[in-house]
């Protein structure tokens, strides 16, 4: 399954994209793809940025994190391609998080949300209810 709204280089780091190209979709959990497509359709003004290195931006590790990342952490949902950190241009992180929290039926796979940060960390961990955490 591929995303309707995002290219694979927005979800994987540069080396992975260069090595696998479009085949890198096989590493991204389909629950995550479905969740970000629904988010983009709801929060449809402006941009929804995950990785932007392809266009010369500084974000490379907001999707999958491999051991060559300074942000890599064993056991992190990012290291299993189950998590994304997203920045919205026209919506605050708090606004997006609150929408997810109060509309869980629209996002049944989102089971992890980080609180107190200026981006939206969401993940599709194996839980029955949404887990909230702070670093």
Backbone as CSV, one residue per row, in Angstrom:
resi,resn,N_x,N_y,N_z,CA_x,CA_y,CA_z,C_x,C_y,C_z
1,UNK,0.836,-1.183,0.000,0.000,0.000,0.000,0.880,1.245,0.000
2,UNK,0.533,2.201,-0.846,1.217,3.485,-0.890,0.266,4.566,-0.400
3,UNK,0.839,5.659,0.046,0.060,6.798,0.498,-0.572,7.528,-0.685
4,UNK,-1.747,8.088,-0.452,-2.406,8.922,-1.464,-1.806,10.322,-1.494
5,UNK,-1.176,10.738,-0.408,-0.754,12.133,-0.274,0.740,12.342,-0.052
6,UNK,1.485,11.283,0.220,2.899,11.424,0.538,3.745,10.516,-0.338
7,UNK,4.955,10.965,-0.608,5.943,10.176,-1.348,6.783,9.405,-0.331
8,UNK,7.347,8.311,-0.757,8.100,7.454,0.168,9.287,8.187,0.788
9,UNK,9.929,9.099,0.069,11.077,9.818,0.647,10.668,10.713,1.812
10,UNK,9.369,10.958,1.981,8.911,11.743,3.122,8.822,10.898,4.393
11,UNK,8.934,9.581,4.260,8.766,8.675,5.398,10.035,7.920,5.778
12,UNK,10.979,7.828,4.863,12.200,7.063,5.121,13.427,7.961,4.992
13,UNK,14.531,7.592,5.647,15.747,8.403,5.535,16.386,8.292,4.145
14,UNK,17.275,9.222,3.881,17.888,9.353,2.557,18.558,8.066,2.065
15,UNK,19.377,7.436,2.900,20.074,6.218,2.466,19.091,5.108,2.100
16,UNK,18.027,4.985,2.858,17.030,3.961,2.570,16.319,4.263,1.254
17,UNK,16.004,5.529,1.040,15.363,5.919,-0.219,16.295,5.670,-1.403
18,UNK,17.563,6.036,-1.245,18.521,5.840,-2.329,18.726,4.361,-2.639
19,UNK,18.682,3.520,-1.630,18.893,2.085,-1.833,17.659,1.382,-2.403
20,UNK,16.475,1.706,-1.885,15.273,0.950,-2.256,14.286,1.705,-3.136
21,UNK,14.377,3.029,-3.170,13.426,3.801,-3.963,11.996,3.490,-3.565
22,UNK,11.133,3.290,-4.541,9.711,3.015,-4.287,9.495,1.707,-3.516
23,UNK,10.450,0.804,-3.592,10.313,-0.463,-2.860,10.384,-0.269,-1.346
24,UNK,10.802,0.910,-0.892,10.872,1.180,0.543,9.485,1.212,1.183
25,UNK,8.424,1.298,0.378,7.064,1.243,0.943,6.862,-0.029,1.751
26,UNK,7.565,-1.084,1.398,7.385,-2.364,2.104,7.771,-2.276,3.575
27,UNK,8.525,-1.254,3.952,8.983,-1.129,5.334,8.055,-0.281,6.206
28,UNK,7.076,0.364,5.603,6.195,1.269,6.344,4.881,0.553,6.669
29,UNK,4.515,0.570,7.920,3.290,-0.082,8.382,2.069,0.530,7.680
30,UNK,1.197,-0.297,7.144,0.017,0.193,6.421,-0.921,0.984,7.342
31,UNK,-0.922,0.671,8.628,-1.757,1.427,9.571,-1.281,2.875,9.669
32,UNK,0.017,3.064,9.571,0.586,4.412,9.603,0.220,5.164,8.326
33,UNK,0.301,4.496,7.199,-0.051,5.119,5.917,-1.511,5.565,5.930
34,UNK,-2.386,4.684,6.347,-3.809,5.029,6.395,-4.060,6.201,7.345
35,UNK,-3.375,6.224,8.467,-3.566,7.284,9.459,-3.113,8.641,8.939
36,UNK,-1.958,8.709,8.274,-1.495,10.017,7.798,-2.324,10.500,6.613
37,UNK,-2.815,9.576,5.796,-3.693,9.997,4.706,-4.978,10.609,5.253
38,UNK,-5.543,10.015,6.301,-6.753,10.573,6.919,-6.463,11.925,7.566
39,UNK,-5.298,12.047,8.206,-4.927,13.338,8.808,-4.812,14.417,7.734
40,UNK,-4.156,14.099,6.628,-3.979,15.074,5.549,-5.334,15.485,4.966
41,UNK,-6.253,14.555,4.860,-7.567,14.874,4.315,-8.371,15.764,5.258
42,UNK,-8.181,15.583,6.552,-8.885,16.437,7.511,-8.195,17.787,7.676
43,UNK,-6.884,17.765,7.884,-6.100,18.984,8.069,-5.483,19.345,6.718
44,UNK,-6.330,19.827,5.824,-5.927,19.942,4.429,-5.398,21.315,4.017
45,UNK,-5.313,22.252,4.927,-4.718,23.546,4.596,-3.214,23.484,4.820
46,UNK,-2.461,24.124,3.968,-1.016,24.197,4.152,-0.322,22.861,4.002
47,UNK,0.857,22.787,4.616,1.675,21.589,4.479,1.640,20.736,5.735
48,UNK,1.913,19.478,5.528,2.045,18.492,6.596,3.408,17.845,6.354
49,UNK,4.414,18.317,7.069,5.791,17.932,6.782,6.273,16.829,7.717
50,UNK,6.830,15.794,7.098,7.482,14.723,7.847,8.975,14.882,7.536
51,UNK,9.502,14.189,6.543,10.872,14.419,6.076,10.828,15.353,4.872
52,UNK,11.786,16.281,4.824,11.834,17.190,3.678,13.224,17.301,3.059
53,UNK,14.139,16.383,3.373,15.491,16.414,2.838,15.514,16.381,1.311
54,UNK,14.551,15.726,0.703,14.485,15.583,-0.756,14.456,16.952,-1.433
55,UNK,13.851,17.938,-0.760,13.737,19.289,-1.292,14.748,20.234,-0.652
56,UNK,15.779,19.690,-0.010,16.819,20.522,0.586,16.573,20.913,2.027
57,UNK,15.522,20.373,2.646,15.213,20.676,4.036,16.080,19.888,5.010
58,UNK,15.941,20.183,6.276,16.789,19.574,7.310,16.161,18.341,7.977
59,UNK,14.931,18.024,7.653,14.242,16.910,8.323,14.491,15.604,7.547
60,UNK,15.220,14.690,8.181,15.484,13.383,7.579,15.029,12.234,8.478
61,UNK,14.911,12.473,9.756,14.685,11.392,10.707,13.331,11.467,11.398
62,UNK,12.350,12.033,10.741,11.023,12.167,11.343,10.124,10.974,11.050
63,UNK,10.615,10.047,10.274,9.896,8.807,9.997,10.698,7.648,10.546
64,UNK,11.084,6.741,9.673,11.917,5.599,10.087,13.277,6.113,10.544
65,UNK,13.744,5.547,11.665,15.081,5.864,12.169,15.912,4.598,12.193
66,UNK,17.029,4.658,11.499,17.959,3.542,11.446,19.106,3.820,12.416
67,UNK,19.941,2.810,12.708,21.044,3.024,13.657,22.011,4.136,13.275
68,UNK,22.057,4.569,12.000,22.962,5.669,11.662,22.405,7.046,12.029
69,UNK,21.214,7.093,12.589,20.628,8.365,13.025,21.064,8.703,14.448
70,UNK,21.355,9.969,14.687,21.647,10.424,16.053,20.423,10.315,16.951
71,UNK,19.245,10.194,16.344,17.990,10.104,17.094,17.533,8.662,17.296
72,UNK,18.305,7.717,16.788,17.933,6.310,16.901,17.911,5.868,18.358
73,UNK,16.895,5.118,18.705,16.789,4.562,20.047,16.190,3.168,19.920
74,UNK,16.904,2.190,20.410,16.412,0.824,20.358,15.064,0.756,21.082
75,UNK,14.080,0.198,20.451,12.756,0.084,21.042,11.825,1.233,20.695
76,UNK,12.363,2.300,20.096,11.518,3.413,19.666,10.592,2.942,18.552
77,UNK,9.375,3.451,18.548,8.451,3.105,17.467,8.985,3.575,16.113
78,UNK,9.819,4.618,16.100,10.443,5.070,14.848,11.341,3.989,14.254
79,UNK,12.006,3.219,15.116,12.939,2.208,14.610,12.218,1.013,13.993
80,UNK,10.901,0.926,14.184,10.101,-0.152,13.590,9.186,0.356,12.476
81,UNK,9.393,1.592,12.047,8.552,2.223,11.011,7.102,2.314,11.453
82,UNK,6.909,2.506,12.750,5.569,2.631,13.327,5.258,4.039,13.796
83,UNK,6.167,4.994,13.600,5.975,6.339,14.153,6.430,7.414,13.180
84,UNK,5.803,8.572,13.325,6.176,9.754,12.549,6.122,10.981,13.448
85,UNK,6.986,11.945,13.169,6.920,13.262,13.777,6.526,14.227,12.662
86,UNK,5.432,14.936,12.861,4.845,15.752,11.799,4.724,17.199,12.251
87,UNK,5.037,18.118,11.342,4.858,19.543,11.571,3.818,20.044,10.568
88,UNK,2.803,20.710,11.068,1.740,21.272,10.234,1.969,22.766,10.103
89,UNK,1.851,23.297,8.903,2.078,24.730,8.716,0.899,25.580,9.184
90,UNK,-0.312,25.037,9.093,-1.496,25.850,9.379,-2.278,25.399,10.615
91,UNK,-1.743,24.452,11.343,-2.418,23.937,12.541,-1.369,23.732,13.618
92,UNK,-1.744,23.983,14.860,-0.813,23.727,15.962,-0.796,22.233,16.281
93,UNK,0.300,21.793,16.856,0.408,20.390,17.264,-0.689,20.048,18.259
94,UNK,-0.973,20.966,19.157,-2.015,20.741,20.169,-3.389,20.565,19.515
95,UNK,-3.684,21.368,18.517,-4.952,21.266,17.804,-5.103,19.899,17.126
96,UNK,-4.050,19.437,16.489,-4.082,18.139,15.812,-4.203,17.008,16.827
97,UNK,-3.389,17.058,17.883,-3.468,16.015,18.926,-4.865,15.944,19.521
98,UNK,-5.429,17.096,19.849,-6.770,17.104,20.444,-7.809,16.503,19.507
99,UNK,-7.683,16.792,18.235,-8.636,16.221,17.286,-8.532,14.692,17.280
100,UNK,-7.312,14.186,17.281,-7.106,12.728,17.314,-7.687,12.146,18.596
101,UNK,-7.408,12.784,19.719,-7.877,12.288,21.019,-9.399,12.245,21.084
102,UNK,-10.056,13.286,20.593,-11.515,13.365,20.704,-12.265,12.705,19.547
103,UNK,-11.528,12.188,18.580,-12.133,11.504,17.444,-11.401,10.190,17.152
104,UNK,-11.265,9.335,18.154,-10.472,8.107,17.955,-11.055,7.169,16.897
105,UNK,-12.350,7.250,16.670,-12.979,6.401,15.652,-12.470,6.736,14.248
106,UNK,-11.990,7.968,14.047,-11.438,8.357,12.746,-10.005,7.870,12.566
107,UNK,-9.327,7.608,13.677,-7.916,7.216,13.649,-7.708,5.973,14.518
108,UNK,-8.322,4.863,14.167,-8.302,3.685,15.039,-6.924,3.058,15.249
109,UNK,-5.973,3.384,14.390,-4.651,2.765,14.515,-3.672,3.611,15.315
110,UNK,-3.968,4.878,15.524,-3.054,5.730,16.290,-3.184,5.356,17.766
111,UNK,-2.097,4.831,18.322,-2.109,4.340,19.705,-1.026,4.962,20.571
112,UNK,-0.261,5.898,20.003,0.754,6.600,20.776,0.821,8.055,20.369
113,UNK,0.763,8.950,21.357,0.891,10.385,21.117,1.828,10.981,22.164
114,UNK,2.792,11.751,21.691,3.701,12.454,22.594,3.092,13.809,22.924
115,UNK,3.109,14.169,24.198,2.546,15.435,24.662,3.657,16.434,24.952
116,UNK,3.309,17.719,24.893,4.241,18.763,25.304,5.330,19.098,24.303
117,UNK,5.129,18.748,23.034,6.116,19.080,22.004,5.428,19.870,20.892
118,UNK,6.227,20.565,20.094,5.682,21.445,19.060,5.409,20.728,17.744
119,UNK,5.617,19.441,17.706,5.305,18.620,16.543,4.312,17.559,16.982
120,UNK,3.769,16.837,16.033,2.854,15.742,16.356,3.600,14.427,16.173
121,UNK,3.932,13.796,17.298,4.447,12.426,17.237,3.227,11.534,17.356
122,UNK,3.066,10.656,16.359,2.018,9.647,16.454,2.624,8.315,16.083
123,UNK,2.072,7.267,16.674,2.551,5.943,16.315,1.420,4.932,16.364
124,UNK,1.701,3.785,15.767,0.702,2.724,15.647,1.135,1.488,16.442
125,UNK,1.633,1.732,17.638,2.080,0.649,18.526,0.930,-0.315,18.820
126,UNK,1.261,-1.465,19.314,0.280,-2.504,19.624,-0.291,-2.270,21.019
127,UNK,-1.348,-1.469,21.084,-2.043,-1.155,22.339,-3.532,-1.136,22.063
128,UNK,-4.323,-1.315,23.113,-5.776,-1.241,22.966,-6.277,0.202,22.977
129,UNK,-5.642,1.056,23.762,-6.036,2.458,23.897,-4.836,3.341,23.564
130,UNK,-5.077,4.618,23.364,-3.982,5.548,23.083,-3.121,5.719,24.328
131,UNK,-1.817,5.630,24.137,-0.834,5.837,25.196,-0.279,7.255,25.013
132,UNK,-0.270,8.029,26.099,0.272,9.381,26.069,1.589,9.376,26.825
133,UNK,2.571,10.083,26.298,3.868,10.116,26.977,4.566,11.441,26.712
134,UNK,5.526,11.741,27.591,6.407,12.892,27.438,7.833,12.362,27.540
135,UNK,8.735,13.000,26.825,10.143,12.584,26.907,10.738,12.984,28.219
